[in-house]
Amino acid sequence: MRIDSHQHFWNYDPARDTWIDDRMSVLKRDFAPADLSPELAANQIDGSIAVQAGQSEHETEFLLDLASRHQFIKGVVGWVDLLAPNLRERLQHFSRFPKLRGFRHVAQSEPDDGFLAREDFVRGVAQLTEFGFTYDILIYARQLPAAIVLAERLPNQPFVLDHIAKPDIHSGEFSKWSVGIRALAEHPNVYCKLSGLITEADWKSWHPHDFRKYLHAVLEAFGPDRLMFGSDWPVCLLAGSYAQVKQLIADAVNDWPSRDKDKVFGENAMRFYSLQQGEPSGPSTSR
């Protein structure tokens, strides 16, 4: 099964979605399963993981509702307050939803670059392990040191790094990011999504060559067993099409054996998020 490990849906709300600024007019509308389904079919992708964009339990419920009505949505990465005193109660509640596979917090927007390493946040993420939930790490490159600490503190918690930690591809910054990537990849409980690259480059004039050294670095660091394709649709539309994003990753692994390509384009996502060929049976404590 070929899986897009990272895409979003939303009913656009300008008061809530303030991250969509004036440069992003293409995103100022609703994006629903009916919009994504033709893209998946055209690109021979069988299913997707819907990832939170808003920071509320309402967002989680919104995505779970869509997933219950659209079989191609194989899993949901939602949001829950990982600092809440009643977190365990909320995780027990959400563990009843078979398609809810994990959670994410928009740590890239936290003013403290060390947020992920804070004791209270680490304690919150630690509770995910008991319920078999994954955690998506959304950060900028400068926040990699905190992500490394988080992975070190919780070696039994499955993590996946979103968007290769958003290096500043537009400016060409590479050295510090690559050091952090190699250090994070040393932890076998951390996977990486090959996603979100074109929106970190020049939206109007990027070239495949711009991504070569970044892709080489993550492919070398994580290897074929811990990498997964993600479109970051519809955010990718700021800089290109779904097909262009998929082709960029396909070209990067073009010389790999077919078996390894299958891992990147589906098998790794299925294993990480504990998906089945049919409907997922629910969070599992064994990974």
VOBA-1610 file (N, C-alpha, C; in pm, whole numbers, padded with zeros to 5 digits, always signed):
BEGIN
Met+00084-00120+00000Met+00000+00000+00000Met+00087+00125+00000Arg+00054+00220-00086Arg+00132+00344-00097Arg+00062+00452-00014Ile+00137+00511+00079Ile+00080+00601+00177Ile+00146+00739+00172Asp+00064+00841+00171Asp+00111+00979+00193Asp+00106+01001+00344Ser+00222+01014+00406Ser+00229+01016+00552Ser+00198+01152+00613His+00168+01253+00529His+00150+01387+00587His+00069+01478+00497Gln-00058+01501+00536Gln-00141+01598+00465Gln-00240+01657+00565His-00308+01763+00522His-00397+01838+00612His-00533+01860+00548Phe-00633+01881+00634Phe-00764+01931+00593Phe-00800+02046+00685Trp-00878+02141+00635Trp-00932+02244+00722Trp-01051+02314+00657Asn-01136+02368+00742Asn-01238+02464+00701Asn-01180+02600+00738Tyr-01143+02676+00638Tyr-01066+02798+00661Tyr-01140+02898+00749Asp-01069+02944+00853Asp-01121+03043+00946Asp-01012+03148+00967Pro-01028+03268+00910Pro-00922+03368+00919Pro-00889+03409+01062Ala-00985+03401+01152Ala-00958+03437+01291Ala-00872+03331+01359Arg-00891+03206+01321Arg-00815+03097+01382Arg-00684+03071+01309Asp-00691+03071+01175Asp-00576+03029+01093Asp-00487+03148+01059Thr-00438+03214+01161Thr-00357+03334+01140Thr-00220+03305+01081Trp-00178+03177+01085Trp-00050+03140+01024Trp-00057+03151+00871Ile-00178+03152+00815Ile-00194+03168+00670Ile-00197+03317+00641Asp-00081+03372+00607Asp-00070+03517+00589Asp-00103+03559+00446Asp-00081+03686+00415Asp-00121+03739+00285Asp-00045+03679+00168Arg+00072+03624+00194Arg+00147+03559+00086Arg+00086+03425+00047Met-00005+03375+00130Met-00055+03239+00115Met-00201+03236+00071Ser-00238+03323-00019Ser-00379+03336-00058Ser-00436+03204-00112Val-00352+03121-00174Val-00399+02994-00230Val-00453+02902-00122Leu-00414+02924+00003Leu-00458+02839+00113Leu-00581+02894+00186Lys-00626+03012+00146Lys-00737+03076+00217Lys-00872+03026+00165Arg-00893+02896+00181Arg-01020+02833+00146Arg-01026+02698+00217Asp-01139+02633+00208Asp-01154+02501+00268Asp-01079+02397+00185Phe-01021+02299+00252Phe-00959+02185+00185Phe-01017+02059+00249Ala-01083+01978+00167Ala-01159+01864+00216Ala-01112+01735+00147Pro-01156+01620+00196Pro-01119+01493+00131Pro-01153+01488-00018Ala-01261+01552-00058Ala-01297+01552-00200Ala-01194+01625-00284Asp-01118+01717-00225Asp-01012+01788-00297Asp-00886+01701-00309Leu-00859+01622-00206Leu-00737+01542-00206Leu-00751+01412-00284Ser-00867+01352-00280Ser-00886+01221-00342Ser-00839+01213-00487Pro-00870+01311-00573Pro-00822+01304-00711Pro-00669+01311-00721Glu-00606+01385-00631Glu-00460+01395-00631Glu-00398+01260-00596Leu-00454+01193-00497Leu-00403+01061-00460Leu-00418+00963-00575Ala-00534+00964-00639Ala-00558+00873-00750Ala-00463+00900-00866Ala-00443+01028-00898Ala-00356+01063-01010Ala-00210+01025-00985Asn-00172+01020-00858Asn-00034+00990-00822Asn-00015+00849-00767Gln-00118+00767-00782Gln-00113+00625-00742Gln-00078+00609-00594Ile-00144+00688-00511Ile-00130+00679-00367Ile-00261+00622-00310Asp-00250+00519-00228Asp-00368+00447-00181Asp-00436+00508-00060Gly-00360+00581+00021Gly-00418+00636+00142Gly-00328+00741+00202Ser-00376+00805+00310Ser-00301+00915+00368Ser-00316+00919+00519Ile-00227+00995+00581Ile-00234+01028+00722Ile-00271+01176+00732Ala-00386+01204+00795Ala-00430+01342+00813Ala-00370+01396+00942Val-00298+01507+00931Val-00223+01563+01044Val-00285+01696+01087Gln-00289+01717+01217Gln-00350+01838+01271Gln-00284+01964+01218Ala-00364+02069+01205Ala-00314+02202+01173Ala-00351+02300+01283Gly-00462+02275+01352Gly-00505+02360+01463Gly-00474+02295+01597Gln-00459+02377+01699Gln-00421+02326+01831Gln-00541+02324+01925Ser-00626+02226+01904Ser-00743+02209+01989Ser-00791+02065+01975Glu-00864+02019+02076Glu-00924+01887+02064Glu-01034+01887+01958His-01092+02002+01935His-01191+02012+01826His-01127+01974+01693Glu-01002+02012+01672Glu-00930+01975+01551Glu-00917+01824+01540Thr-00882+01760+01650Thr-00871+01614+01652Thr-01004+01549+01616Glu-01111+01598+01675Glu-01244+01544+01648Glu-01285+01568+01503Phe-01250+01684+01449Phe-01279+01716+01309Phe-01213+01615+01215Leu-01085+01586+01240Leu-01013+01492+01154Leu-01064+01350+01170Leu-01098+01312+01293Leu-01151+01178+01316Leu-01287+01160+01248Asp-01366+01264+01245Asp-01493+01257+01175Asp-01473+01236+01026Leu-01379+01310+00968Leu-01349+01291+00826Leu-01298+01150+00800Ala-01211+01102+00888Ala-01153+00969+00869Ala-01260+00860+00878Ser-01361+00882+00962Ser-01467+00783+00976Ser-01552+00774+00850Arg-01549+00879+00768Arg-01634+00884+00649Arg-01559+00864+00518His-01425+00855+00528His-01343+00840+00407His-01236+00734+00431Gln-01252+00622+00366Gln-01166+00508+00392Gln-01020+00535+00356Phe-00995+00624+00259Phe-00856+00648+00220Phe-00776+00720+00329Ile-00843+00784+00424Ile-00773+00843+00537Ile-00744+00729+00635Lys-00622+00678+00631Lys-00586+00558+00706Lys-00555+00586+00852Gly-00517+00709+00882Gly-00484+00743+01019Gly-00489+00892+01042Val-00497+00930+01169Val-00503+01071+01209Val-00395+01098+01313Val-00325+01209+01294Val-00235+01263+01396Val-00304+01388+01450Gly-00352+01380+01571Gly-00431+01488+01628Gly-00353+01575+01726Trp-00427+01652+01802Trp-00368+01739+01905Trp-00438+01713+02036Val-00360+01713+02143Val-00411+01709+02278Val-00316+01792+02362Asp-00366+01849+02470Asp-00280+01932+02554Asp-00189+01842+02636Leu-00064+01832+02593Leu+00031+01743+02659Leu+00080+01797+02792Leu+00040+01919+02827Leu+00076+01976+02957Leu-00042+01973+03055Ala-00154+01921+03010Ala-00275+01925+03093Ala-00265+01828+03212Pro-00316+01869+03328Pro-00314+01779+03444Pro-00401+01655+03424Asn-00501+01662+03336Asn-00589+01547+03310Asn-00552+01476+03179Leu-00425+01484+03141Leu-00382+01426+03013Leu-00416+01278+03005Arg-00388+01202+03109Arg-00414+01059+03105Arg-00561+01030+03074Glu-00648+01106+03134Glu-00791+01091+03109Glu-00824+01117+02963Arg-00763+01220+02905Arg-00789+01254+02765Arg-00733+01146+02671Leu-00619+01092+02705Leu-00561+00986+02622Leu-00646+00859+02629Gln-00700+00829+02746Gln-00792+00716+02758Gln-00914+00737+02668His-00964+00860+02668His-01078+00892+02582His-01043+00870+02435Phe-00930+00925+02392Phe-00894+00917+02250Phe-00849+00778+02207Ser-00811+00695+02303Ser-00767+00559+02266Ser-00882+00474+02214Arg-01004+00523+02225Arg-01120+00449+02176Arg-01139+00465+02024Phe-01063+00556+01962Phe-01081+00585+01819Phe-00974+00512+01738Pro-01012+00408+01664Pro-00913+00324+01596Pro-00820+00398+01500Lys-00871+00502+01434Lys-00786+00570+01336Lys-00695+00677+01396Leu-00709+00705+01524Leu-00619+00802+01587Leu-00488+00732+01620Arg-00383+00770+01550Arg-00256+00699+01562Arg-00153+00773+01646Gly-00166+00905+01658Gly-00067+00979+01734Gly-00108+01124+01749Phe-00013+01202+01802Phe-00039+01343+01829Phe+00079+01429+01784Arg+00049+01560+01771Arg+00152+01657+01734Arg+00122+01788+01804His+00229+01859+01838His+00218+01995+01889His+00300+02085+01797Val+00252+02204+01770Val+00323+02295+01679Val+00437+02361+01757Ala+00538+02281+01786Ala+00651+02328+01866Ala+00733+02433+01792Gln+00724+02436+01659Gln+00801+02535+01584Gln+00758+02678+01621Ser+00636+02694+01672Ser+00586+02827+01707Ser+00612+02866+01852Glu+00668+02775+01930Glu+00696+02807+02069Glu+00814+02905+02077Pro+00803+03010+02157Pro+00913+03107+02167Pro+01039+03050+02231Asp+01024+02945+02310Asp+01137+02879+02374Asp+01188+02768+02283Asp+01307+02784+02226Asp+01361+02681+02137Asp+01388+02550+02209Gly+01392+02553+02341Gly+01411+02432+02419Gly+01283+02369+02468Phe+01170+02411+02412Phe+01039+02367+02460Phe+01027+02215+02467Leu+01072+02145+02363Leu+01056+01999+02360Leu+01132+01929+02471Ala+01234+01993+02525Ala+01314+01933+02631Ala+01269+01972+02771Arg+01166+02056+02780Arg+01116+02096+02912Arg+01063+01976+02988Glu+01086+01975+03117Glu+01048+01859+03198Glu+00899+01830+03190Asp+00816+01935+03193Asp+00672+01911+03190Asp+00626+01856+03056Phe+00690+01901+02948Phe+00652+01850+02817Phe+00699+01706+02799Val+00819+01675+02843Val+00870+01538+02835Val+00777+01443+02912Arg+00732+01486+03028Arg+00640+01403+03107Arg+00510+01377+03030Gly+00463+01480+02960Gly+00341+01463+02882Gly+00359+01364+02769Val+00466+01380+02692Val+00491+01290+02579Val+00512+01148+02629Ala+00573+01133+02747Ala+00598+00999+02803Ala+00468+00921+02821Gln+00358+00991+02845Gln+00231+00922+02864Gln+00176+00863+02734Leu+00222+00914+02620Leu+00178+00859+02492Leu+00223+00715+02476Thr+00341+00683+02530Thr+00399+00550+02513Thr+00306+00443+02568Glu+00250+00468+02684Glu+00161+00369+02747Glu+00041+00336+02659Phe-00008+00436+02585Phe-00127+00415+02503Phe-00093+00377+02359Gly+00034+00366+02328Gly+00074+00325+02194Gly+00061+00434+02089Phe+00058+00561+02132Phe+00047+00671+02037Phe+00185+00718+01993Thr+00195+00761+01869Thr+00318+00819+01816Thr+00321+00969+01845Tyr+00436+01031+01818Tyr+00447+01176+01830Tyr+00522+01231+01709Asp+00459+01328+01641Asp+00521+01398+01528Asp+00595+01521+01579Ile+00723+01533+01545Ile+00806+01646+01587Ile+00804+01753+01479Leu+00742+01866+01507Leu+00735+01978+01412Leu+00821+02092+01466Ile+00936+02112+01406Ile+01031+02212+01453Ile+01104+02277+01337Tyr+01171+02388+01369Tyr+01270+02445+01278Tyr+01407+02387+01314Ala+01501+02404+01224Ala+01634+02346+01242Ala+01698+02390+01374Arg+01675+02513+01415Arg+01738+02564+01537Arg+01688+02492+01662Gln+01576+02421+01650Gln+01518+02350+01764Gln+01559+02203+01770Leu+01646+02161+01680Leu+01691+02022+01678Leu+01756+01979+01809Pro+01838+02061+01875Pro+01897+02016+02001Pro+01793+01971+02104Ala+01681+02041+02113Ala+01576+02003+02208Ala+01511+01871+02166Ala+01493+01851+02035Ala+01435+01726+01986Ala+01526+01608+02018Ile+01655+01630+02010Ile+01752+01525+02043Ile+01740+01486+02190Val+01727+01585+02276Val+01708+01557+02419Val+01580+01478+02442Leu+01472+01516+02376Leu+01344+01447+02390Leu+01358+01300+02350Ala+01424+01275+02238Ala+01442+01137+02191Ala+01530+01057+02288Glu+01629+01122+02344Glu+01717+01056+02441Glu+01641+01019+02568Arg+01557+01109+02613Arg+01483+01088+02738Arg+01378+00978+02725Leu+01323+00961+02605Leu+01213+00867+02586Leu+01247+00766+02475Pro+01340+00675+02500Pro+01386+00583+02395Pro+01282+00483+02348Asn+01174+00464+02424Asn+01069+00369+02384Asn+00950+00435+02317Gln+00957+00568+02299Gln+00848+00642+02236Gln+00875+00657+02086Pro+00783+00615+02000Pro+00803+00635+01855Pro+00785+00782+01817Phe+00888+00838+01754Phe+00886+00976+01706Phe+00904+00977+01554Val+00848+01079+01490Val+00880+01104+01350Val+00902+01254+01333Leu+01010+01289+01266Leu+01045+01428+01240Leu+00973+01475+01115Asp+00893+01580+01128Asp+00821+01635+01013Asp+00912+01728+00932His+00900+01719+00800His+00959+01818+00709His+01111+01832+00725Ile+01177+01723+00760Ile+01323+01718+00782Ile+01375+01834+00867Ala+01289+01881+00960Ala+01323+01991+01053Ala+01335+02127+00984Lys+01273+02141+00869Lys+01261+02272+00804Lys+01391+02351+00794Pro+01492+02297+00729Pro+01613+02377+00706Pro+01583+02495+00616Asp+01661+02600+00627Asp+01640+02719+00544Asp+01702+02694+00407Ile+01628+02623+00324Ile+01678+02586+00191Ile+01692+02709+00103His+01605+02806+00123His+01610+02929+00043His+01746+02998+00055Ser+01799+03004+00177Ser+01928+03070+00199Ser+02046+02976+00179Gly+02017+02845+00177Gly+02125+02747+00159Gly+02191+02705+00289Glu+02138+02747+00404Glu+02198+02707+00532Glu+02194+02555+00544Phe+02307+02495+00583Phe+02316+02350+00580Phe+02393+02289+00698Ser+02504+02348+00735Ser+02599+02283+00826Ser+02538+02247+00961Lys+02482+02347+01033Lys+02428+02319+01166Lys+02310+02223+01158Trp+02227+02241+01057Trp+02113+02152+01039Trp+02160+02008+01019Ser+02259+01988+00933Ser+02303+01851+00903Ser+02364+01783+01024Val+02434+01859+01107Val+02489+01803+01231Val+02376+01756+01321Gly+02273+01840+01335Gly+02159+01804+01418Gly+02083+01684+01364Ile+02067+01677+01234Ile+01997+01565+01171Ile+02069+01434+01199Arg+02201+01434+01183Arg+02277+01311+01209Arg+02265+01269+01355Ala+02267+01367+01445Ala+02257+01335+01588Ala+02119+01279+01622Leu+02014+01337+01565Leu+01880+01289+01592Leu+01860+01149+01534Ala+01914+01126+01417Ala+01897+00996+01349Ala+01969+00882+01422Glu+02060+00915+01511Glu+02128+00810+01589Glu+02032+00738+01683His+01915+00797+01707His+01816+00735+01794His+01721+00651+01710Pro+01723+00520+01728Pro+01645+00432+01640Pro+01494+00446+01653Asn+01447+00515+01757Asn+01302+00537+01774Asn+01253+00659+01696Val+01342+00723+01619Val+01305+00843+01544Val+01304+00813+01394Tyr+01191+00841+01329Tyr+01177+00833+01184Tyr+01181+00975+01128Cys+01174+00988+00996Cys+01177+01120+00933Cys+01086+01121+00811Lys+01006+01227+00800Lys+00920+01244+00683Lys+00990+01328+00577Leu+00995+01273+00457Leu+01046+01347+00341Leu+00931+01433+00290Ser+00915+01547+00352Ser+00799+01633+00327Ser+00838+01778+00351Gly+00755+01868+00301Gly+00770+02009+00334Gly+00893+02077+00278Leu+00958+02019+00179Leu+01083+02077+00130Leu+01060+02200+00043Ile+00966+02191-00051Ile+00957+02299-00150Ile+00911+02430-00086Thr+00841+02424+00025Thr+00797+02548+00090Thr+00906+02611+00175Glu+01019+02542+00190Glu+01135+02602+00257Glu+01234+02658+00157Ala+01203+02646+00028Ala+01286+02701-00080Ala+01217+02826-00136Asp+01271+02880-00242Asp+01208+02993-00311Asp+01080+02942-00377Trp+00964+02989-00333Trp+00838+02936-00381Trp+00820+02948-00533Lys+00877+03053-00589Lys+00851+03080-00731Lys+00959+03027-00824Ser+01078+03002-00774Ser+01187+02967-00867Ser+01278+02856-00815Trp+01225+02763-00736Trp+01309+02653-00689Trp+01341+02558-00803His+01450+02485-00785His+01495+02386-00882His+01527+02258-00805Pro+01504+02140-00863Pro+01535+02015-00792Pro+01675+02011-00733His+01768+02078-00798His+01906+02080-00748His+01914+02142-00608Asp+01824+02235-00577Asp+01827+02304-00448Asp+01815+02208-00330Phe+01755+02092-00352Phe+01725+02000-00242Phe+01823+01883-00233Arg+01915+01876-00328Arg+01998+01756-00341Arg+02076+01725-00214Lys+02146+01823-00160Lys+02231+01794-00044Lys+02148+01766+00081Tyr+02031+01828+00091Tyr+01945+01804+00207Tyr+01887+01662+00202Leu+01841+01624+00086Leu+01788+01489+00071Leu+01896+01384+00090His+02014+01409+00035His+02124+01315+00053His+02155+01297+00202Ala+02154+01406+00276Ala+02186+01400+00418Ala+02085+01316+00496Val+01955+01337+00471Val+01856+01260+00547Val+01848+01115+00500Leu+01867+01092+00370Leu+01866+00954+00322Leu+01981+00875+00384Glu+02096+00939+00394Glu+02213+00874+00453Glu+02195+00855+00604Ala+02138+00955+00671Ala+02126+00950+00817Ala+02022+00850+00864Phe+01905+00847+00800Phe+01795+00763+00848Phe+01785+00630+00776Gly+01833+00622+00653Gly+01828+00497+00579Gly+01688+00458+00535Pro+01676+00353+00455Pro+01548+00318+00393Pro+01441+00270+00490Asp+01477+00230+00611Asp+01378+00176+00704Asp+01309+00281+00791Arg+01357+00408+00787Arg+01299+00509+00877Arg+01264+00639+00803Leu+01239+00629+00675Leu+01199+00745+00596Leu+01063+00721+00535Met+00982+00828+00524Met+00851+00812+00462Met+00814+00936+00382Phe+00753+00912+00269Phe+00705+01019+00182Phe+00586+01090+00244Gly+00587+01224+00237Gly+00472+01304+00278Gly+00458+01423+00183Ser+00336+01451+00141Ser+00315+01559+00044Ser+00309+01697+00109Asp+00264+01702+00233Asp+00230+01828+00301Asp+00125+01906+00222Trp+00039+01833+00149Trp-00075+01895+00082Trp-00174+01942+00187Pro-00240+02058+00172Pro-00231+02151+00060Pro-00124+02260+00077Val-00047+02256+00187Val+00054+02360+00208Val+00154+02362+00093Cys+00182+02245+00036Cys+00276+02238-00076Cys+00233+02323-00194Leu+00103+02353-00206Leu+00053+02430-00319Leu+00108+02572-00323Leu+00167+02617-00212Leu+00233+02747-00212Leu+00349+02752-00311Ala+00409+02636-00336Ala+00531+02636-00417Ala+00529+02534-00531Gly+00427+02451-00538Gly+00425+02351-00644Gly+00305+02259-00633Ser+00304+02156-00715Ser+00191+02064-00720Ser+00222+01937-00640Tyr+00117+01862-00616Tyr+00133+01732-00550Tyr+00229+01645-00631Ala+00208+01642-00761Ala+00291+01558-00847Ala+00439+01599-00842Gln+00465+01726-00835Gln+00604+01773-00826Gln+00669+01728-00696Val+00595+01734-00588Val+00648+01691-00458Val+00680+01543-00462Lys+00587+01464-00512Lys+00610+01320-00520Lys+00730+01289-00609Gln+00741+01357-00722Gln+00851+01331-00814Gln+00986+01365-00753Leu+00990+01470-00674Leu+01114+01511-00607Leu+01167+01398-00519Ile+01078+01334-00444Ile+01120+01226-00357Ile+01150+01100-00438Ala+01070+01074-00540Ala+01095+00957-00625Ala+01232+00967-00691Asp+01269+01085-00736Asp+01400+01104-00799Asp+01513+01084-00697Ala+01488+01126-00573Ala+01592+01115-00470Ala+01625+00970-00439Val+01527+00881-00449Val+01550+00740-00418Val+01552+00655-00545Asn+01571+00719-00658Asn+01563+00650-00787Asn+01660+00534-00799Asp+01778+00547-00738Asp+01879+00441-00749Asp+01863+00333-00643Trp+01769+00350-00555Trp+01748+00249-00451Trp+01675+00127-00507Pro+01695+00010-00447Pro+01619-00108-00490Pro+01469-00086-00473Ser+01390-00155-00551Ser+01245-00141-00545Ser+01192-00166-00405Arg+01252-00261-00336Arg+01208-00292-00200Arg+01220-00171-00109Asp+01330-00096-00121Asp+01350+00022-00038Asp+01259+00136-00078Lys+01232+00149-00207Lys+01137+00250-00252Lys+00998+00223-00195Asp+00959+00097-00191Asp+00830+00061-00135Asp+00821+00099+00013Lys+00933+00087+00083Lys+00934+00126+00225Lys+00907+00276+00239Val+00976+00356+00160Val+00963+00502+00168Val+00823+00547+00129Phe+00766+00482+00030Phe+00636+00526-00021Phe+00517+00450+00040Gly+00538+00387+00155Gly+00423+00326+00218Gly+00451+00235+00335Glu+00542+00142+00318Glu+00560+00040+00421Glu+00607+00099+00554Asn+00696+00197+00549Asn+00745+00256+00674Asn+00634+00331+00747Ala+00551+00402+00672Ala+00439+00473+00734Ala+00341+00375+00795Met+00316+00265+00727Met+00224+00164+00780Met+00278+00104+00908Arg+00408+00079+00912Arg+00467+00021+01032Arg+00471+00122+01146Phe+00514+00245+01116Phe+00526+00345+01221Phe+00391+00376+01285Tyr+00289+00394+01200Tyr+00156+00430+01250Tyr+00069+00308+01279Ser+00129+00188+01272Ser+00057+00063+01300Ser-00071+00052+01218Leu-00059+00074+01088Leu-00173+00062+00998Leu-00181-00080+00945Gln-00302-00123+00915Gln-00324-00251+00851Gln-00365-00226+00706Gln-00368-00331+00626Gln-00412-00315+00488Gln-00557-00269+00484Gly-00637-00311+00583Gly-00774-00263+00595Gly-00779-00152+00697Glu-00880-00151+00780Glu-00893-00048+00882Glu-00801-00080+00999Pro-00733+00020+01056Pro-00650-00006+01172Pro-00735-00050+01290Ser-00679-00141+01371Ser-00756-00199+01481Ser-00753-00114+01606Gly-00662-00016+01615Gly-00654+00069+01733Gly-00512+00080+01779Pro-00482+00177+01867Pro-00345+00195+01915Pro-00295+00068+01980Ser-00170+00037+01955Ser-00107-00081+02012Ser+00010-00037+02098Thr+00030-00106+02210Thr+00141-00071+02297Thr+00272-00130+02248Ser+00266-00217+02148Ser+00391-00274+02094Ser+00418-00211+01958Arg+00543-00170+01938Arg+00581-00104+01813Arg+00700-00177+01754
//
